[in-house]
Amino acid sequence: MASPTVSKTRSVLEGLVREGSFKWLLGKGSSFNEEFEEMESSPSAGRNWIAELSPLANVVVRRCSKILGISASELQENFNAGASDSLKHLSCYARNFLEYCCFRALALSTQVTGHLADKKFRRLTYDMMLAWATPAAASQPFLNVDEDITVGLEAFSRISPAVPIIANVVTSENLFDVLTKTTDGRLQFSIYDKYLSGLERAIKKMKTQSDSSLLSTVRLSRREKILEVDGTVTTQPVLEHVGISTWPGRLTLTDHALYFEALHVVSYDKPKIYDLSDDLKQIIKPELTGPWGTRLFDKAVSYKSISLSEPAVIEFPELKGHTRRDFWLAIIREILYVHRFIKKFEISGVERDEALSKAVLGILRLQAIKEIGALNSACCETLLMFNLCDQLPGGDLILETLANMSSIRELDQTNNYKAGGGMYSISSLAMVSNLGFVLGTSSNDLNEAGLVVGEIAVGEMSSLEKVVKESQNSYKKTVLAQETVNGAKVDGIDTNLAVMKELLLPVMEVGKWLISLIQWDDPMKSLVFCLVLTCVIWRGWLSYAFGLMIIFLAIFMVLTRFCNQGRPADKLKVIAPPPMKTVEQLLAVQNAISQAEQFIQDGNIVLLKFRALLLSIFPQASEKFAFALLCVALIVAFVPSKYITLLIFLETFTRYSPPRKASTERWTRRLREWWFSIPAAPVVLEREKEDKKKK
């Protein structure tokens, strides 16, 4: 005879099915109907039904219990025994328990060879995201039978990084945006399944390349793994530019270096090695190429380092766009950046292999996006973690947090910190090992090596997730700010000058006022200003005066903020200058160039005259100049700085006062005459010889 608990659970299931509460799950191609019927007829229904969970969450937990070989009630008992009180709070109990079951099941499922090819595994991970969105019994939605069930960003970003090959904490939001570009920000199972199929093909391709004999002699010493190969198909060649010559060949990227083998008639030449793991001050950037050294086509990558006499330029020809080049630029930089990260934080051993694993998995994900035809130039760098950290505001903090998380991964004998213990997701290195790759020397025995957990913890937001969230929020603000910058840009030199003049109008007005005071246009105002500032300098209050000005500026900004709260910002109104014809624009440019040339000439004359004074080309002037320098040196050495500042101010400000105006004009004339009498140092222009140019 069935127990009261079993009978009650069976009655609940029968009632839900009879009322149609599960109809939203029984769409075309769904297996939920069979699972609910099985749960209804099972004698262990009471042990496999968790009252706190929604029906969908119960189905997912039941699948997890089958994978783990224990009942749902035992899973719940283990969670209650191992979780902290905060994780078992009623408001978040359902979601935390669901995460616990998912992490344990995924840790075991990913150890199975070829798990990505398993349709059940793909459906399970997708249903985990659906259940995560509605985990509690009270949160189950009621949808129409024909309505497609899709996954949102939050659920994807929480569950998918638990399988590191599918997503990464840092790049999961960008990956979700790429996958949902055509579905209004909701992930459909068909697209998700297509993405996992692309991942499976990318993994098989990388395995085939790594197991091949390609570059085996040079790869053996560092146990390098081949990540990508290009240039083997005649329709998609790879060209290396050396001077004005161009050589086709095969390009190979490993987890340590880039190799190019020039193609001869029947074989490849000895590979050129462009190292990415050593600190050679490498600079890798996009480059323009063209015939006979011209710069026409934006389809190449430039590699520059201190080990090369001139940069290496590798071109990826294609008929339209430069997506192929951008793909290679991103994956080359990813390997370079991960080795810079390793060196900067002095990472070694298993943690070094973990960092390399993150880079390798990121490249695999990018290859999968390329396989399913969703790759574009914009997403190449945003889907690779170390590339993204180089661009994001606060990306250095993400890398620093990632390096500091090594303390969490130290060997711990408690179940809470063991891979598959349920409280943490699996690590990237464990994922790579499960896929059949071996990176470094620590991948063979992860438990002995000490890497035991991943980056996602049940019911908690890890330090990495927090800093990533802050960085993403800062990036969104930066994007909004950049949009305003782009909107404020105007075309035309005359228009930009008009805008600048309007912006600098307050500064210009203050400048005019100060010049008026210095020239004593209004003697009373100038006298008062002179006495006040003299008192400030004499008392040593100059620093306080500057501080007070800054305080007034801050108060003005705060008052403006409160007064304008809720009101749109006042737009700067600029009177646009009349449009200039082409001839007028050319004349304006020519005039500007002439003025710039005159300014440079005047600057050179000043420098040459100082050179003449220093070299005593004109002895009489040099003697006077030396005597003046000696007087200045004595004043600076023995007179307090307060008196020097006061002396400079009084000399400058009272220069055009009524008592001093005549003498100032006389001394200015004498100084100008003395300056004009100084000859400039001689200059000889030597032209480069033709034979040197040819070399």
Disulfide bonds with the S-S distance in Angstrom:
none
